[in-house]
Amino acid sequence: MVRIIAGHWKGRRIKTTEGEGYRPAMGRVREALFSMLASRGVHWDAVRVLDVFAGSGSLGWEALSRGAPEVCFLESDPKALRLLRDQAPAFERPGQRVRILAGDALRTLAEPPRQGGYEVLFFDPPYGRDLLVPALILARKHGWIALDALICAEVEETWTPAALPLPELELETDRTYGQTRICIWTTRPPSPIP
């Protein structure tokens, strides 16, 4: 079990499951990440959130607790999906929406989203599978990332941001917490046409 750190559901427990590559974001890492986002001026009541490789949904539920009007979870594991669906009714509030997309992240991100890009995106891929770079490339190419978005990744400590071949994403933060690395990018404004 993990707990919501802040917001409307502060202290509420989130059910988790176990499996290869599955690890809910630890409390101190989530707390650090959400503090970094607050310091960058994120107003949770004004952003739509996408939680890719959602797993237990700890990042998305945290955003919802803090007031995000919409959180979309993207997950393929049947056990994790069942937990997300089972817990969704407990997080329902007027003016907020939970969406759960079942399926492979890369296949889903290879199609455009139904309702435009998201302002805050969390990517927490299973360690050791090299899924972050292709997922970010697809999300950028197919419109999942809104203008002025913040893109957050939780990856293994050995991963390097230099591995990301997307110059239109500007690295704002690169910090490690034990075996976990947190990176945050912003979208660069398009270059002016000469």
ROTORTOR-292579 format. One line per field, with one value per atom (N, C-alpha, C): residue in three letters; atom name; x, y, z. Coordinates in nm, 2 decimals, decimal comma. Atoms other than C-alpha are relative to their C-alpha. Example, Ala and Ser with C-alpha at 12.3 -4.5 7.8 and 13.67 -1.06 7.14 Angstrom:
2
res: (ALA|ALA|ALA|SER|SER|SER);
atom: (N|CA|C|N|CA|C);
x: (0,09|1,23|0,09|-0,09|1,37|-0,08);
y: (-0,12|-0,45|0,12|-0,11|-0,11|0,11);
z: (0,00|0,78|0,00|0,00|0,71|0,08);
# end
This chain:
194
res: (MET|MET|MET|VAL|VAL|VAL|ARG|ARG|ARG|ILE|ILE|ILE|ILE|ILE|ILE|ALA|ALA|ALA|GLY|GLY|GLY|HIS|HIS|HIS|TRP|TRP|TRP|LYS|LYS|LYS|GLY|GLY|GLY|ARG|ARG|ARG|ARG|ARG|ARG|ILE|ILE|ILE|LYS|LYS|LYS|THR|THR|THR|THR|THR|THR|GLU|GLU|GLU|GLY|GLY|GLY|GLU|GLU|GLU|GLY|GLY|GLY|TYR|TYR|TYR|ARG|ARG|ARG|PRO|PRO|PRO|ALA|ALA|ALA|MET|MET|MET|GLY|GLY|GLY|ARG|ARG|ARG|VAL|VAL|VAL|ARG|ARG|ARG|GLU|GLU|GLU|ALA|ALA|ALA|LEU|LEU|LEU|PHE|PHE|PHE|SER|SER|SER|MET|MET|MET|LEU|LEU|LEU|ALA|ALA|ALA|SER|SER|SER|ARG|ARG|ARG|GLY|GLY|GLY|VAL|VAL|VAL|HIS|HIS|HIS|TRP|TRP|TRP|ASP|ASP|ASP|ALA|ALA|ALA|VAL|VAL|VAL|ARG|ARG|ARG|VAL|VAL|VAL|LEU|LEU|LEU|ASP|ASP|ASP|VAL|VAL|VAL|PHE|PHE|PHE|ALA|ALA|ALA|GLY|GLY|GLY|SER|SER|SER|GLY|GLY|GLY|SER|SER|SER|LEU|LEU|LEU|GLY|GLY|GLY|TRP|TRP|TRP|GLU|GLU|GLU|ALA|ALA|ALA|LEU|LEU|LEU|SER|SER|SER|ARG|ARG|ARG|GLY|GLY|GLY|ALA|ALA|ALA|PRO|PRO|PRO|GLU|GLU|GLU|VAL|VAL|VAL|CYS|CYS|CYS|PHE|PHE|PHE|LEU|LEU|LEU|GLU|GLU|GLU|SER|SER|SER|ASP|ASP|ASP|PRO|PRO|PRO|LYS|LYS|LYS|ALA|ALA|ALA|LEU|LEU|LEU|ARG|ARG|ARG|LEU|LEU|LEU|LEU|LEU|LEU|ARG|ARG|ARG|ASP|ASP|ASP|GLN|GLN|GLN|ALA|ALA|ALA|PRO|PRO|PRO|ALA|ALA|ALA|PHE|PHE|PHE|GLU|GLU|GLU|ARG|ARG|ARG|PRO|PRO|PRO|GLY|GLY|GLY|GLN|GLN|GLN|ARG|ARG|ARG|VAL|VAL|VAL|ARG|ARG|ARG|ILE|ILE|ILE|LEU|LEU|LEU|ALA|ALA|ALA|GLY|GLY|GLY|ASP|ASP|ASP|ALA|ALA|ALA|LEU|LEU|LEU|ARG|ARG|ARG|THR|THR|THR|LEU|LEU|LEU|ALA|ALA|ALA|GLU|GLU|GLU|PRO|PRO|PRO|PRO|PRO|PRO|ARG|ARG|ARG|GLN|GLN|GLN|GLY|GLY|GLY|GLY|GLY|GLY|TYR|TYR|TYR|GLU|GLU|GLU|VAL|VAL|VAL|LEU|LEU|LEU|PHE|PHE|PHE|PHE|PHE|PHE|ASP|ASP|ASP|PRO|PRO|PRO|PRO|PRO|PRO|TYR|TYR|TYR|GLY|GLY|GLY|ARG|ARG|ARG|ASP|ASP|ASP|LEU|LEU|LEU|LEU|LEU|LEU|VAL|VAL|VAL|PRO|PRO|PRO|ALA|ALA|ALA|LEU|LEU|LEU|ILE|ILE|ILE|LEU|LEU|LEU|ALA|ALA|ALA|ARG|ARG|ARG|LYS|LYS|LYS|HIS|HIS|HIS|GLY|GLY|GLY|TRP|TRP|TRP|ILE|ILE|ILE|ALA|ALA|ALA|LEU|LEU|LEU|ASP|ASP|ASP|ALA|ALA|ALA|LEU|LEU|LEU|ILE|ILE|ILE|CYS|CYS|CYS|ALA|ALA|ALA|GLU|GLU|GLU|VAL|VAL|VAL|GLU|GLU|GLU|GLU|GLU|GLU|THR|THR|THR|TRP|TRP|TRP|THR|THR|THR|PRO|PRO|PRO|ALA|ALA|ALA|ALA|ALA|ALA|LEU|LEU|LEU|PRO|PRO|PRO|LEU|LEU|LEU|PRO|PRO|PRO|GLU|GLU|GLU|LEU|LEU|LEU|GLU|GLU|GLU|LEU|LEU|LEU|GLU|GLU|GLU|THR|THR|THR|ASP|ASP|ASP|ARG|ARG|ARG|THR|THR|THR|TYR|TYR|TYR|GLY|GLY|GLY|GLN|GLN|GLN|THR|THR|THR|ARG|ARG|ARG|ILE|ILE|ILE|CYS|CYS|CYS|ILE|ILE|ILE|TRP|TRP|TRP|THR|THR|THR|THR|THR|THR|ARG|ARG|ARG|PRO|PRO|PRO|PRO|PRO|PRO|SER|SER|SER|PRO|PRO|PRO|ILE|ILE|ILE|PRO|PRO|PRO);
atom: (N|CA|C|N|CA|C|N|CA|C|N|CA|C|N|CA|C|N|CA|C|N|CA|C|N|CA|C|N|CA|C|N|CA|C|N|CA|C|N|CA|C|N|CA|C|N|CA|C|N|CA|C|N|CA|C|N|CA|C|N|CA|C|N|CA|C|N|CA|C|N|CA|C|N|CA|C|N|CA|C|N|CA|C|N|CA|C|N|CA|C|N|CA|C|N|CA|C|N|CA|C|N|CA|C|N|CA|C|N|CA|C|N|CA|C|N|CA|C|N|CA|C|N|CA|C|N|CA|C|N|CA|C|N|CA|C|N|CA|C|N|CA|C|N|CA|C|N|CA|C|N|CA|C|N|CA|C|N|CA|C|N|CA|C|N|CA|C|N|CA|C|N|CA|C|N|CA|C|N|CA|C|N|CA|C|N|CA|C|N|CA|C|N|CA|C|N|CA|C|N|CA|C|N|CA|C|N|CA|C|N|CA|C|N|CA|C|N|CA|C|N|CA|C|N|CA|C|N|CA|C|N|CA|C|N|CA|C|N|CA|C|N|CA|C|N|CA|C|N|CA|C|N|CA|C|N|CA|C|N|CA|C|N|CA|C|N|CA|C|N|CA|C|N|CA|C|N|CA|C|N|CA|C|N|CA|C|N|CA|C|N|CA|C|N|CA|C|N|CA|C|N|CA|C|N|CA|C|N|CA|C|N|CA|C|N|CA|C|N|CA|C|N|CA|C|N|CA|C|N|CA|C|N|CA|C|N|CA|C|N|CA|C|N|CA|C|N|CA|C|N|CA|C|N|CA|C|N|CA|C|N|CA|C|N|CA|C|N|CA|C|N|CA|C|N|CA|C|N|CA|C|N|CA|C|N|CA|C|N|CA|C|N|CA|C|N|CA|C|N|CA|C|N|CA|C|N|CA|C|N|CA|C|N|CA|C|N|CA|C|N|CA|C|N|CA|C|N|CA|C|N|CA|C|N|CA|C|N|CA|C|N|CA|C|N|CA|C|N|CA|C|N|CA|C|N|CA|C|N|CA|C|N|CA|C|N|CA|C|N|CA|C|N|CA|C|N|CA|C|N|CA|C|N|CA|C|N|CA|C|N|CA|C|N|CA|C|N|CA|C|N|CA|C|N|CA|C|N|CA|C|N|CA|C|N|CA|C|N|CA|C|N|CA|C|N|CA|C|N|CA|C|N|CA|C|N|CA|C|N|CA|C|N|CA|C|N|CA|C|N|CA|C|N|CA|C|N|CA|C|N|CA|C|N|CA|C|N|CA|C|N|CA|C|N|CA|C|N|CA|C|N|CA|C|N|CA|C|N|CA|C|N|CA|C|N|CA|C|N|CA|C|N|CA|C|N|CA|C|N|CA|C|N|CA|C|N|CA|C|N|CA|C|N|CA|C|N|CA|C|N|CA|C|N|CA|C|N|CA|C|N|CA|C|N|CA|C|N|CA|C|N|CA|C|N|CA|C|N|CA|C|N|CA|C|N|CA|C|N|CA|C|N|CA|C|N|CA|C);
x: (0,08|0,00|0,09|-0,07|0,11|-0,11|0,10|-0,06|0,01|0,01|-0,17|0,07|-0,08|0,06|-0,07|0,06|-0,15|-0,13|0,12|-0,48|-0,12|0,13|-0,84|0,00|-0,01|-0,75|0,13|-0,12|-0,44|-0,02|0,00|-0,36|-0,07|0,07|-0,58|0,10|-0,09|-0,42|-0,04|0,01|-0,37|0,04|-0,03|-0,38|0,11|-0,10|-0,08|0,01|-0,02|0,02|0,15|-0,14|0,34|0,02|-0,03|0,51|0,13|-0,13|0,83|-0,01|-0,01|0,93|-0,10|0,11|0,64|0,05|-0,05|0,73|-0,07|0,07|0,49|0,10|-0,09|0,66|0,00|-0,01|0,79|-0,04|0,05|0,65|0,09|-0,10|0,97|0,03|-0,03|1,02|-0,12|0,13|0,65|0,00|0,00|0,68|0,10|-0,10|1,00|-0,05|0,05|0,85|-0,11|0,11|0,53|0,05|-0,06|0,74|0,07|-0,06|0,94|-0,10|0,11|0,62|-0,06|0,06|0,48|0,09|-0,10|0,80|0,00|0,00|0,75|-0,14|0,13|0,40|-0,11|0,11|0,18|-0,12|0,13|-0,18|-0,08|0,06|-0,34|-0,14|0,14|-0,69|-0,01|0,00|-0,59|0,08|-0,08|-0,40|-0,07|0,04|-0,50|0,13|-0,11|-0,27|-0,01|-0,01|-0,15|0,10|-0,09|0,00|0,03|-0,03|0,18|0,08|-0,05|0,29|-0,05|0,06|0,05|0,03|-0,01|0,09|-0,11|0,09|-0,07|-0,08|0,07|-0,16|0,04|-0,03|0,02|0,02|-0,03|0,13|-0,13|0,13|-0,21|-0,10|0,09|-0,41|0,05|-0,05|-0,18|-0,04|0,04|-0,25|-0,15|0,14|-0,62|-0,04|0,02|-0,61|0,03|-0,04|-0,45|-0,09|0,10|-0,73|0,00|0,00|-0,65|-0,14|0,14|-0,98|-0,01|0,00|-0,88|0,14|-0,12|-0,63|-0,03|0,02|-0,59|0,12|-0,10|-0,41|0,01|-0,03|-0,24|0,08|-0,06|-0,16|-0,04|0,03|-0,14|-0,01|0,00|-0,10|-0,14|0,13|-0,43|-0,03|0,02|-0,38|0,00|-0,01|-0,28|-0,13|0,13|-0,58|-0,12|0,11|-0,82|0,01|-0,01|-0,68|-0,04|0,04|-0,71|-0,15|0,15|-1,07|-0,07|0,07|-1,16|0,01|-0,02|-1,02|-0,06|0,04|-1,15|-0,13|0,12|-1,50|0,03|-0,03|-1,34|0,07|-0,06|-1,17|-0,09|0,09|-1,48|-0,04|0,05|-1,56|-0,06|0,06|-1,78|0,11|-0,09|-1,58|0,14|-0,12|-1,31|-0,03|0,02|-1,27|0,12|-0,10|-1,08|-0,02|0,00|-1,00|0,10|-0,10|-0,83|0,00|-0,03|-0,68|0,07|-0,07|-0,60|0,07|-0,08|-0,33|0,14|-0,14|0,03|0,02|-0,03|0,17|0,05|-0,05|0,36|-0,10|0,10|0,07|-0,11|0,10|-0,17|0,06|-0,06|0,08|0,02|-0,02|0,12|-0,13|0,13|-0,24|-0,02|0,03|-0,35|-0,10|0,10|-0,54|-0,13|0,13|-0,91|-0,03|0,03|-0,91|0,12|-0,11|-0,58|0,10|-0,12|-0,25|-0,03|0,00|-0,19|0,11|-0,09|-0,02|0,10|-0,10|0,15|-0,01|-0,01|0,27|0,10|-0,09|0,42|0,03|-0,05|0,63|0,08|-0,06|0,72|0,02|-0,01|0,83|0,07|-0,07|0,94|0,15|-0,14|1,31|0,06|-0,07|1,55|-0,06|0,06|1,32|0,02|-0,03|1,43|-0,13|0,13|1,07|-0,02|0,03|1,10|0,02|-0,03|1,26|-0,10|0,10|1,02|-0,14|0,13|0,72|0,00|0,00|0,83|0,00|0,00|0,90|-0,14|0,14|0,55|-0,09|0,09|0,38|0,02|-0,03|0,55|-0,06|0,04|0,48|-0,15|0,14|0,12|-0,09|0,09|0,00|-0,04|0,04|-0,02|0,06|-0,07|0,21|-0,05|0,05|0,04|0,11|-0,09|0,22|0,02|-0,04|0,40|-0,03|0,02|0,37|0,12|-0,11|0,58|0,00|-0,01|0,70|0,09|-0,08|0,82|0,02|-0,03|1,00|0,07|-0,06|1,09|0,07|-0,07|1,36|0,11|-0,12|1,66|0,11|-0,11|1,95|0,10|-0,10|2,18|-0,04|0,04|1,97|0,05|-0,05|2,10|-0,09|0,08|1,90|0,05|-0,07|2,15|-0,06|0,05|1,98|-0,13|0,13|1,67|0,02|-0,02|1,68|-0,11|0,11|1,41|0,05|-0,05|1,58|-0,11|0,11|1,23|-0,04|0,02|1,22|0,12|-0,11|1,43|0,01|-0,02|1,57|0,00|0,01|1,47|0,06|-0,04|1,55|0,06|-0,05|1,77|0,06|-0,04|1,79|-0,01|0,01|1,86|-0,04|0,05|1,70|0,03|-0,03|1,88|0,02|0,00|1,82|-0,09|0,10|1,56|0,06|-0,04|1,63|-0,13|0,12|1,37|0,05|-0,03|1,38|-0,13|0,12|1,15|0,05|-0,03|1,14|-0,12|0,10|0,95|0,01|0,00|0,85|0,05|-0,05|1,05|-0,10|0,09|0,85|0,06|-0,05|0,87|0,10|-0,10|1,17|-0,08|0,06|1,06|0,05|-0,04|1,05|0,08|-0,08|1,33|-0,06);
y: (-0,12|0,00|0,13|-0,13|0,36|0,10|-0,10|0,67|0,13|-0,14|1,00|0,10|-0,09|1,27|0,13|-0,13|1,59|0,01|-0,03|1,73|-0,06|0,04|1,62|-0,14|0,13|1,26|-0,03|0,02|1,31|-0,11|0,11|0,99|-0,12|0,11|0,77|-0,11|0,11|0,43|-0,04|0,04|0,32|-0,15|0,14|-0,06|-0,01|0,02|-0,19|-0,15|0,14|-0,52|-0,03|0,03|-0,70|-0,06|0,06|-0,81|0,05|-0,04|-0,78|0,15|-0,14|-0,42|0,10|-0,08|-0,30|0,06|-0,06|-0,05|0,14|-0,12|0,22|0,11|-0,11|0,57|0,01|-0,01|0,58|0,14|-0,13|0,85|0,11|-0,11|1,05|0,05|-0,03|1,04|0,08|-0,08|1,15|0,14|-0,13|1,42|0,10|-0,08|1,55|0,05|-0,04|1,54|0,10|-0,10|1,72|0,14|-0,12|1,98|0,08|-0,06|2,04|0,06|-0,05|2,08|0,12|-0,12|2,32|0,12|-0,11|2,53|0,05|-0,04|2,54|0,06|-0,07|2,70|-0,08|0,08|2,40|0,03|-0,01|2,48|-0,12|0,13|2,14|0,01|-0,02|2,27|0,05|-0,05|2,39|-0,09|0,08|2,10|-0,14|0,14|1,77|-0,09|0,09|1,48|-0,13|0,13|1,17|-0,08|0,08|0,89|-0,13|0,11|0,65|-0,10|0,11|0,31|0,02|-0,04|0,39|-0,09|0,09|0,08|0,02|-0,02|0,15|0,13|-0,13|0,50|0,10|-0,09|0,67|0,14|-0,14|0,97|0,06|-0,06|1,02|0,02|-0,02|0,97|0,12|-0,11|1,22|0,13|-0,12|1,47|0,03|-0,02|1,41|0,05|-0,05|1,46|0,14|-0,14|1,79|0,09|-0,08|1,90|0,00|0,01|1,80|-0,04|0,03|1,81|-0,13|0,12|1,51|-0,07|0,08|1,23|-0,13|0,12|0,96|-0,09|0,10|0,64|-0,09|0,09|0,43|-0,12|0,12|0,07|-0,12|0,13|-0,28|-0,12|0,12|-0,52|-0,02|0,03|-0,69|0,03|-0,02|-0,69|0,15|-0,14|-0,32|0,07|-0,06|-0,23|-0,03|0,03|-0,41|0,09|-0,08|-0,22|0,15|-0,13|0,11|0,02|-0,01|0,04|-0,02|0,02|-0,08|0,12|-0,11|0,23|0,13|-0,13|0,49|0,06|-0,06|0,52|0,08|-0,07|0,62|0,13|-0,13|0,91|0,09|-0,08|1,05|0,12|-0,13|1,42|0,08|-0,09|1,67|0,08|-0,08|1,84|-0,07|0,07|1,58|-0,13|0,12|1,29|-0,09|0,10|0,97|-0,08|0,08|0,79|-0,11|0,11|0,45|-0,06|0,06|0,34|-0,13|0,13|-0,03|-0,03|0,04|-0,14|0,04|-0,02|-0,13|0,15|-0,14|0,22|0,05|-0,04|0,24|0,00|0,00|0,13|0,11|-0,10|0,37|0,14|-0,13|0,67|0,02|-0,01|0,59|0,05|-0,06|0,73|0,13|-0,13|1,09|-0,02|0,01|1,14|0,06|-0,04|1,20|0,15|-0,13|1,53|0,09|-0,09|1,70|-0,04|0,03|1,71|0,03|-0,01|1,70|0,10|-0,10|1,97|-0,06|0,06|1,74|-0,15|0,14|1,39|-0,07|0,09|1,12|-0,12|0,13|0,84|-0,08|0,09|0,56|-0,14|0,13|0,27|-0,10|0,10|-0,06|0,01|-0,01|-0,06|-0,11|0,10|-0,23|-0,03|0,04|-0,23|0,11|-0,11|0,10|0,05|-0,05|0,22|0,15|-0,14|0,58|0,08|-0,08|0,72|-0,03|0,02|0,55|0,06|-0,05|0,65|0,15|-0,15|1,02|0,04|-0,03|1,02|-0,01|0,02|0,88|0,11|-0,10|1,11|0,14|-0,13|1,42|0,00|0,00|1,31|0,00|0,02|1,23|0,09|-0,10|1,52|-0,02|0,03|1,38|0,11|-0,11|1,67|0,13|-0,14|2,01|0,10|-0,11|2,33|0,04|-0,04|2,45|-0,11|0,11|2,10|-0,02|0,06|1,95|-0,15|0,14|1,60|-0,05|0,05|1,40|-0,15|0,14|1,07|-0,05|0,07|0,83|-0,13|0,11|0,59|-0,05|0,05|0,39|0,10|-0,10|0,59|0,00|0,01|0,47|0,06|-0,06|0,62|0,14|-0,13|0,94|0,08|-0,08|1,23|0,03|-0,02|1,26|-0,10|0,11|0,94|0,05|-0,05|1,15|0,09|-0,08|1,27|0,09|-0,09|1,53|0,14|-0,13|1,88|0,10|-0,09|2,04|-0,01|0,01|1,92|0,05|-0,06|2,12|-0,06|0,06|1,94|0,11|-0,10|2,14|-0,06|0,06|1,89|-0,14|0,13|1,58|-0,03|0,03|1,44|-0,15|0,14|1,10|-0,02|0,04|0,94|-0,15|0,14|0,61|-0,05|0,06|0,39|0,06|-0,07|0,63|0,13|-0,13|0,92|0,07|-0,08|1,20|0,10|-0,10|1,41|0,07|-0,08|1,69|0,09|-0,08|1,85|0,10|-0,09|2,15|0,00|-0,01|2,20|0,14|-0,12|2,46|0,06|-0,06|2,72|-0,03|0,02|2,66|0,11|-0,10|2,83|0,10|-0,09|3,15|-0,03|0,02|3,11|0,12|-0,11|3,32|0,07);
z: (0,00|0,00|0,00|-0,01|-0,06|0,03|-0,04|0,06|-0,08|0,06|-0,10|0,10|-0,09|0,03|0,03|-0,02|-0,01|-0,08|0,08|-0,13|0,07|-0,05|-0,09|0,07|-0,05|-0,03|0,07|-0,08|0,18|0,10|-0,09|0,37|-0,05|0,05|0,16|-0,06|0,05|0,08|-0,14|0,14|-0,28|0,00|0,01|-0,34|-0,12|0,10|-0,53|-0,03|0,04|-0,70|-0,02|0,02|-0,77|-0,14|0,13|-1,09|-0,05|0,06|-1,30|-0,05|0,04|-1,34|0,06|-0,06|-1,12|0,13|-0,12|-0,85|0,02|-0,02|-0,72|0,04|-0,03|-0,69|0,16|-0,14|-0,33|0,05|-0,06|-0,10|-0,01|0,00|-0,08|-0,14|0,14|-0,46|-0,05|0,04|-0,52|0,06|-0,07|-0,26|-0,07|0,06|-0,42|-0,14|0,13|-0,77|0,00|0,00|-0,68|0,06|-0,05|-0,49|-0,12|0,12|-0,81|-0,10|0,09|-1,01|0,05|-0,06|-0,76|-0,02|0,01|-0,78|-0,14|0,14|-1,16|-0,03|0,02|-1,11|-0,05|0,04|-1,18|0,10|-0,07|-1,07|-0,04|0,03|-1,05|-0,05|0,04|-1,10|-0,15|0,14|-1,45|-0,10|0,09|-1,60|-0,01|0,03|-1,76|0,01|-0,03|-1,66|-0,07|0,06|-1,84|0,08|-0,08|-1,64|-0,08|0,09|-1,88|0,08|-0,08|-1,75|0,14|-0,12|-1,47|0,12|-0,11|-1,26|0,10|-0,10|-0,93|-0,01|0,02|-1,05|0,11|-0,12|-0,75|-0,05|0,05|-0,96|-0,04|0,04|-1,12|0,11|-0,12|-0,80|0,08|-0,08|-0,63|-0,07|0,07|-0,91|0,01|-0,02|-0,88|0,14|-0,13|-0,51|0,02|-0,01|-0,56|-0,09|0,07|-0,79|-0,15|0,14|-1,15|-0,05|0,05|-1,35|-0,08|0,07|-1,56|0,01|0,00|-1,51|-0,09|0,09|-1,78|0,03|-0,03|-1,68|-0,13|0,11|-1,95|0,06|-0,07|-1,84|-0,08|0,07|-2,00|0,09|-0,08|-1,71|0,06|-0,04|-1,63|0,15|-0,14|-1,25|0,04|-0,03|-1,24|-0,05|0,05|-1,46|0,09|-0,09|-1,23|0,12|-0,12|-0,93|-0,04|0,04|-1,12|-0,01|0,02|-1,22|0,13|-0,13|-0,87|0,09|-0,08|-0,71|-0,05|0,07|-0,96|0,07|-0,06|-0,79|0,13|-0,13|-0,46|-0,02|0,02|-0,63|-0,08|0,07|-0,80|0,08|-0,06|-0,73|-0,11|0,11|-0,92|-0,06|0,07|-1,19|-0,03|0,03|-1,21|-0,08|0,08|-1,45|0,00|0,00|-1,44|-0,13|0,12|-1,77|0,01|-0,01|-1,79|-0,14|0,14|-2,13|0,02|-0,01|-2,14|-0,13|0,11|-2,37|0,00|0,01|-2,47|-0,02|0,01|-2,42|-0,13|0,12|-2,74|-0,11|0,10|-2,95|0,02|-0,03|-2,78|-0,04|0,03|-2,81|-0,15|0,14|-3,18|-0,07|0,05|-3,23|0,07|-0,07|-3,16|0,12|-0,11|-2,83|-0,05|0,04|-2,86|0,03|-0,05|-2,67|0,01|0,00|-2,74|0,10|-0,08|-2,55|0,15|-0,14|-2,18|0,05|-0,05|-1,97|0,10|-0,09|-1,72|-0,04|0,04|-1,83|0,09|-0,08|-1,61|-0,08|0,06|-1,76|0,10|-0,10|-1,52|-0,05|0,06|-1,74|0,08|-0,07|-1,61|-0,03|0,01|-1,55|-0,09|0,08|-1,79|-0,14|0,13|-2,10|-0,11|0,10|-2,27|-0,07|0,05|-2,31|0,00|-0,01|-2,22|-0,13|0,13|-2,54|-0,10|0,10|-2,78|0,04|-0,05|-2,56|-0,01|0,01|-2,55|-0,15|0,14|-2,92|-0,06|0,05|-3,00|0,06|-0,06|-2,75|-0,06|0,06|-2,90|-0,15|0,14|-3,26|-0,02|0,02|-3,21|0,08|-0,06|-3,01|0,15|-0,14|-2,65|0,09|-0,09|-2,52|-0,05|0,03|-2,51|0,00|-0,01|-2,56|0,14|-0,14|-2,24|0,10|-0,09|-2,10|0,09|-0,08|-1,82|-0,01|0,02|-1,89|0,11|-0,11|-1,59|-0,02|0,01|-1,60|0,12|-0,11|-1,33|-0,05|0,06|-1,45|0,09|-0,08|-1,33|0,00|-0,03|-1,19|-0,11|0,10|-1,47|-0,14|0,12|-1,75|-0,01|0,02|-1,90|-0,09|0,09|-2,04|-0,13|0,13|-2,32|-0,10|0,09|-2,46|-0,07|0,06|-2,55|-0,12|0,13|-2,92|-0,03|0,02|-2,88|0,04|-0,04|-2,89|0,03|-0,04|-2,86|0,14|-0,15|-2,50|0,07|-0,07|-2,27|0,15|-0,13|-1,96|0,11|-0,11|-1,65|0,13|-0,13|-1,37|-0,03|0,01|-1,34|0,14|-0,14|-0,98|0,02|-0,04|-0,83|0,14|-0,13|-0,53|0,01|0,00|-0,46|-0,14|0,13|-0,76|-0,10|0,09|-0,91|-0,05|0,06|-1,14|-0,04|0,04|-1,19|-0,10|0,10|-1,50|-0,04|0,04|-1,59|-0,12|0,12|-1,94|-0,02|0,05|-2,07|-0,15|0,14|-2,43|-0,04|0,05|-2,61|-0,10|0,10|-2,81|-0,14|0,14|-3,19|-0,04|0,05|-3,36|-0,10|0,10|-3,55|-0,14|0,14|-3,92|-0,05|0,05|-4,08|-0,12);
# end
